[in-house]
Amino acid sequence: MKRIRYEELLEEFRRVLAARGFSEKNALDAATVFAQNSLDGIYSHGYIRFPRVVEYLDKGEIDPSVTAECVQAFGALERWDGHRGFGPLNARQAMDRACELAGQFGIGLVALGNNNHWMRGGTYGWQAADRGMIGICWSNTMPNMPAWGGRDRKIGNNPIIFAVPRSNGEHVVVDCAVSQFSYGKIEEARLAGRQLPVPGGYDENGNLTTDPAAIEKTWRVLPMGYWKGSGLSILLDLIATVLTDANSVRKIGTFGDEIGLSQIMIAIDPSRFNDTETTDRIVQELVADIQSSVPIREGGQIFYPGEMEMNNRRDNRENGIPVNEEVWDLIRSK
């Protein structure tokens, strides 16, 4: 591992994207998504994922020249078509619009169909919270997980995000796939030579395993909460498909690559009920209570959702972002 300054990482991403048809503004905006994910310690959806996105661009499966557009509007509800453009930029645009609608109506929902992978879903939760909004969003995926009791992959590990704002920017944010581990986290563990802390999927003999390489061979990840995660996955996919009238997990599985996804962006304006001080007080009281938990291990610490990302952000700003040298060399060669 070596440490790279945030600005250097950002510039390398921007260079690669600008060379592949992005406007200067869009290249910088998209590069910022990957650099920010890496800064927050979400390397699986930052620099580690970047070479795969470049492959999609080079194969023509992502069109850097198109952007999402609204195709239907009903007050606080809008349906958008992403035209298979660059996923993170379309998703940012959709969440921006959901926040605008929430400012007008108190709540806003944008159903974004036919988009590409949005990378780290938490990006859009933090985005909403930075605008003082409660954010809820999710995406479907290609079929990459067996339904509970099944052997073949029929459902997606569809990530879902919840975010509650604090005026100091230290928001409370949950970002999780409905598999025990996202494929990005599994890849990150393999690259680092680590076993997973708990079983995350099945090996070729059908046994649960903590070996990330064995799980990548079978592509059979474990639903979180077993049957509960399986049921949640199915309903998230169903709601997203109904609201977008676009692609379900099943249909995405026929495309060959993970493209044309369906995503939901919801923003809620808490200022319709509370002033900022009241919301801050409620959040702080809850966070303080969680952090007062007695840790299982002596000297252990209990983190609220989003706190570790804030800690990573501070450390990586000061000391540089740790990157796998092989992946970094690959990015620089693009």
C-alpha positions as CSV (number, residue, x, y, z in Angstrom):
1,M,0.0,0.0,0.0
2,K,1.0,3.6,-0.7
3,R,-0.7,6.8,0.3
4,I,-1.8,9.2,-2.4
5,R,-3.0,12.8,-1.8
6,Y,-6.6,13.4,-2.5
7,E,-5.8,16.1,-5.1
8,E,-3.5,13.7,-7.0
9,L,-6.1,11.0,-7.0
10,L,-8.8,13.4,-8.2
11,E,-6.6,14.7,-11.0
12,E,-5.8,11.2,-12.2
13,F,-9.5,10.3,-12.4
14,R,-10.3,13.6,-14.1
15,R,-7.6,13.0,-16.7
16,V,-8.8,9.5,-17.6
17,L,-12.5,10.6,-17.9
18,A,-11.7,13.7,-19.9
19,A,-9.8,11.5,-22.4
20,R,-12.9,9.4,-22.9
21,G,-15.3,12.1,-24.0
22,F,-16.5,13.7,-20.8
23,S,-16.8,17.5,-20.8
24,E,-14.4,19.2,-18.4
25,K,-17.2,19.9,-15.9
26,N,-18.6,16.4,-16.0
27,A,-15.1,14.8,-15.9
28,L,-14.4,16.8,-12.7
29,D,-17.8,16.1,-11.2
30,A,-17.5,12.3,-11.9
31,A,-13.9,12.2,-10.7
32,T,-15.0,13.9,-7.5
33,V,-17.4,11.0,-6.8
34,F,-14.6,8.4,-7.0
35,A,-12.1,10.5,-5.1
36,Q,-14.6,11.4,-2.3
37,N,-15.5,7.7,-2.0
38,S,-11.8,6.9,-1.6
39,L,-11.3,9.8,0.8
40,D,-14.1,8.4,3.0
41,G,-12.5,5.0,3.1
42,I,-15.0,3.4,0.7
43,Y,-12.2,2.1,-1.5
44,S,-14.4,-0.7,-3.0
45,H,-16.5,2.0,-4.8
46,G,-13.6,4.5,-5.2
47,Y,-10.3,3.8,-6.8
48,I,-10.7,0.0,-6.8
49,R,-13.9,0.2,-8.9
50,F,-12.5,2.9,-11.2
51,P,-10.7,0.6,-13.7
52,R,-13.9,-1.4,-14.2
53,V,-15.8,1.7,-15.1
54,V,-13.2,2.7,-17.6
55,E,-13.6,-0.8,-19.2
56,Y,-17.4,-0.1,-19.6
57,L,-16.6,3.3,-21.2
58,D,-14.1,1.7,-23.6
59,K,-16.7,-1.0,-24.5
60,G,-19.3,1.7,-25.3
61,E,-21.7,0.6,-22.6
62,I,-21.6,4.0,-20.9
63,D,-22.3,7.1,-23.0
64,P,-20.5,10.0,-21.4
65,S,-22.3,12.5,-23.6
66,V,-25.9,11.9,-22.4
67,T,-27.6,13.0,-19.2
68,A,-30.8,11.9,-17.4
69,E,-34.1,13.7,-18.2
70,C,-37.5,14.0,-16.7
71,V,-40.1,12.1,-18.7
72,Q,-43.1,12.3,-16.4
73,A,-44.0,14.7,-13.4
74,F,-46.8,14.6,-10.9
75,G,-46.2,17.2,-8.2
76,A,-43.7,15.7,-5.7
77,L,-43.2,12.6,-7.9
78,E,-41.1,12.5,-11.1
79,R,-40.0,9.7,-13.4
80,W,-36.6,10.1,-15.1
81,D,-34.8,8.2,-17.9
82,G,-31.0,7.9,-17.4
83,H,-30.4,6.9,-21.1
84,R,-27.6,4.6,-19.8
85,G,-25.4,7.6,-19.2
86,F,-22.7,7.8,-16.5
87,G,-24.4,6.5,-13.4
88,P,-23.0,8.7,-10.6
89,L,-23.7,11.9,-12.5
90,N,-27.3,10.9,-13.3
91,A,-27.8,9.8,-9.7
92,R,-26.5,13.1,-8.4
93,Q,-28.8,15.0,-10.7
94,A,-31.8,12.9,-9.6
95,M,-31.1,13.4,-5.9
96,D,-30.6,17.1,-6.5
97,R,-34.1,17.2,-8.1
98,A,-35.6,15.1,-5.3
99,C,-34.2,17.7,-2.8
100,E,-35.7,20.6,-4.9
101,L,-39.1,18.9,-4.8
102,A,-38.8,18.4,-1.1
103,G,-38.1,22.1,-0.7
104,Q,-41.3,22.8,-2.6
105,F,-43.6,20.0,-1.3
106,G,-41.8,18.8,1.9
107,I,-41.0,15.5,0.2
108,G,-39.7,14.6,-3.3
109,L,-39.3,11.3,-5.1
110,V,-37.4,10.8,-8.4
111,A,-37.7,7.3,-10.0
112,L,-34.6,7.0,-12.2
113,G,-34.7,4.2,-14.8
114,N,-32.3,3.0,-17.4
115,N,-29.3,4.4,-15.4
116,N,-25.9,2.7,-15.0
117,H,-24.1,1.8,-11.8
118,W,-24.1,4.7,-9.3
119,M,-21.0,3.4,-7.5
120,R,-21.4,4.2,-3.8
121,G,-25.0,4.7,-2.9
122,G,-24.0,6.5,0.2
123,T,-22.9,9.4,-2.0
124,Y,-26.5,10.4,-2.5
125,G,-27.5,10.0,1.1
126,W,-24.7,12.4,2.1
127,Q,-25.7,14.7,-0.8
128,A,-29.2,15.0,0.6
129,A,-28.1,15.4,4.2
130,D,-25.7,18.2,3.1
131,R,-28.8,20.0,1.9
132,G,-30.5,19.5,5.2
133,M,-32.7,16.7,3.9
134,I,-33.4,13.2,5.1
135,G,-32.4,11.0,2.3
136,I,-33.6,7.5,1.3
137,C,-32.4,5.9,-1.9
138,W,-31.8,2.5,-3.4
139,S,-30.8,0.8,-6.6
140,N,-31.4,-2.6,-8.1
141,T,-28.5,-4.6,-9.6
142,M,-27.8,-7.6,-11.9
143,P,-28.9,-10.9,-10.4
144,N,-25.9,-11.7,-8.2
145,M,-27.4,-13.5,-5.2
146,P,-29.6,-16.6,-4.7
147,A,-33.1,-16.1,-3.2
148,W,-33.2,-17.8,0.2
149,G,-33.3,-21.6,-0.3
150,G,-32.2,-21.3,-4.0
151,R,-29.0,-22.2,-5.6
152,D,-28.9,-20.1,-8.8
153,R,-28.7,-16.3,-8.8
154,K,-32.1,-14.7,-9.2
155,I,-32.1,-11.5,-7.0
156,G,-29.8,-8.5,-6.5
157,N,-27.9,-7.4,-3.5
158,N,-29.7,-4.1,-4.1
159,P,-28.1,-1.4,-1.9
160,I,-30.2,0.9,0.2
161,I,-29.3,4.1,2.0
162,F,-30.8,6.2,4.8
163,A,-29.4,9.5,5.9
164,V,-30.4,12.0,8.6
165,P,-28.7,15.5,8.5
166,R,-26.9,17.4,11.2
167,S,-26.0,21.0,10.8
168,N,-22.3,20.4,11.6
169,G,-22.1,18.0,8.6
170,E,-21.5,14.9,10.7
171,H,-24.6,13.2,9.4
172,V,-25.9,9.8,10.4
173,V,-25.8,7.6,7.3
174,V,-26.4,3.9,6.7
175,D,-25.3,2.6,3.3
176,C,-25.6,-1.2,2.8
177,A,-26.2,-3.8,0.2
178,V,-28.7,-6.4,1.2
179,S,-26.0,-9.1,0.9
180,Q,-23.9,-9.7,4.0
181,F,-21.0,-8.0,2.0
182,S,-21.1,-6.1,-1.2
183,Y,-19.1,-7.5,-4.1
184,G,-16.9,-4.4,-3.8
185,K,-16.1,-5.2,-0.2
186,I,-15.4,-8.8,-1.1
187,E,-13.0,-7.6,-3.9
188,E,-11.3,-5.2,-1.4
189,A,-10.7,-8.0,1.1
190,R,-9.2,-10.3,-1.6
191,L,-6.9,-7.5,-2.8
192,A,-5.8,-6.9,0.8
193,G,-5.2,-10.6,1.4
194,R,-7.8,-10.7,4.2
195,Q,-10.5,-13.1,5.1
196,L,-14.0,-11.7,5.7
197,P,-14.9,-11.3,9.4
198,V,-18.0,-13.5,9.1
199,P,-19.2,-15.8,6.3
200,G,-20.2,-13.8,3.2
201,G,-21.2,-16.4,0.6
202,Y,-20.7,-19.9,-0.7
203,D,-17.7,-21.8,-2.0
204,E,-17.8,-24.3,-4.9
205,N,-18.9,-27.1,-2.5
206,G,-21.9,-25.1,-1.4
207,N,-20.4,-24.4,2.0
208,L,-20.5,-20.9,3.7
209,T,-17.1,-19.4,3.6
210,T,-15.1,-16.3,4.7
211,D,-12.7,-16.6,1.8
212,P,-13.4,-13.7,-0.6
213,A,-11.7,-15.4,-3.6
214,A,-13.9,-18.5,-3.1
215,I,-17.0,-16.4,-3.1
216,E,-15.9,-14.6,-6.3
217,K,-15.6,-18.0,-8.0
218,T,-19.2,-18.9,-7.4
219,W,-20.8,-15.5,-7.4
220,R,-23.1,-16.8,-4.7
221,V,-23.2,-14.1,-1.9
222,L,-25.2,-14.5,1.2
223,P,-28.3,-12.4,1.8
224,M,-28.0,-10.4,5.0
225,G,-30.3,-11.8,7.6
226,Y,-30.8,-14.9,5.4
227,W,-34.5,-15.0,4.4
228,K,-35.0,-11.4,5.6
229,G,-32.4,-10.0,3.2
230,S,-33.8,-12.1,0.4
231,G,-37.3,-10.7,0.9
232,L,-36.0,-7.1,1.2
233,S,-34.1,-7.5,-2.0
234,I,-37.2,-8.7,-3.9
235,L,-39.4,-5.8,-2.7
236,L,-36.7,-3.1,-3.4
237,D,-36.4,-4.4,-6.9
238,L,-40.2,-4.6,-7.3
239,I,-40.9,-1.1,-6.1
240,A,-38.1,0.4,-8.2
241,T,-39.3,-1.4,-11.3
242,V,-42.9,-0.4,-10.8
243,L,-42.0,3.3,-10.2
244,T,-39.6,3.5,-13.1
245,D,-41.3,1.1,-15.5
246,A,-37.8,0.3,-16.5
247,N,-35.5,-2.7,-15.9
248,S,-35.9,-5.3,-13.1
249,V,-33.1,-7.5,-11.8
250,R,-34.3,-10.3,-14.0
251,K,-34.1,-8.2,-17.2
252,I,-30.8,-6.6,-16.2
253,G,-29.4,-10.1,-16.1
254,T,-30.0,-10.5,-19.8
255,F,-27.8,-7.5,-20.7
256,G,-24.4,-9.2,-20.1
257,D,-23.1,-6.4,-17.9
258,E,-24.5,-4.5,-15.0
259,I,-26.1,-1.6,-17.0
260,G,-29.6,0.0,-17.3
261,L,-30.4,-0.1,-13.5
262,S,-33.5,1.3,-11.8
263,Q,-32.9,3.7,-8.8
264,I,-35.1,5.6,-6.4
265,M,-34.2,8.9,-4.8
266,I,-36.3,10.3,-1.9
267,A,-35.7,13.5,0.0
268,I,-37.7,14.7,3.0
269,D,-37.5,18.2,4.5
270,P,-37.4,17.9,8.3
271,S,-37.7,21.7,8.6
272,R,-41.4,21.4,7.8
273,F,-41.8,19.9,11.3
274,N,-38.7,21.0,13.3
275,D,-36.3,23.9,13.3
276,T,-32.6,22.9,12.8
277,E,-31.8,23.1,16.5
278,T,-34.6,20.6,17.3
279,T,-33.5,18.1,14.7
280,D,-29.9,18.4,15.9
281,R,-31.0,17.8,19.5
282,I,-32.9,14.7,18.6
283,V,-30.0,13.3,16.6
284,Q,-27.4,14.1,19.2
285,E,-29.5,12.5,22.0
286,L,-29.9,9.3,20.0
287,V,-26.2,9.2,19.0
288,A,-25.0,9.9,22.5
289,D,-27.1,7.1,23.8
290,I,-25.8,4.6,21.3
291,Q,-22.2,5.7,22.0
292,S,-22.8,5.1,25.8
293,S,-23.2,1.4,25.1
294,V,-21.0,-0.9,27.1
295,P,-18.5,-2.4,24.5
296,I,-18.1,-6.2,24.2
297,R,-14.3,-5.9,24.4
298,E,-12.5,-3.8,26.9
299,G,-11.4,-0.5,25.3
300,G,-13.8,-1.0,22.4
301,Q,-15.8,1.9,20.8
302,I,-19.3,2.0,19.5
303,F,-19.7,4.1,16.3
304,Y,-22.9,5.6,15.0
305,P,-23.6,5.0,11.3
306,G,-21.4,7.4,9.2
307,E,-18.9,8.1,12.0
308,M,-16.2,5.9,10.6
309,E,-16.4,7.6,7.2
310,M,-15.9,11.0,9.0
311,N,-12.9,9.6,10.8
312,N,-11.5,8.1,7.5
313,R,-12.0,11.5,5.8
314,R,-10.0,13.3,8.4
315,D,-7.2,10.7,8.4
316,N,-6.9,10.4,4.7
317,R,-7.0,14.2,4.2
318,E,-4.0,14.5,6.6
319,N,-2.0,11.4,5.6
320,G,-3.1,10.6,2.1
321,I,-5.4,7.9,0.8
322,P,-4.0,4.3,1.0
323,V,-4.1,2.6,-2.4
324,N,-3.1,-0.8,-3.7
325,E,-0.1,-0.2,-5.9
326,E,-1.1,-2.6,-8.6
327,V,-4.5,-0.9,-9.0
328,W,-2.9,2.5,-8.9
329,D,-0.5,1.6,-11.6
330,L,-3.4,0.3,-13.7
331,I,-5.3,3.6,-13.3
332,R,-2.2,5.6,-14.3
333,S,-1.8,3.5,-17.4
334,K,-5.3,4.3,-18.7
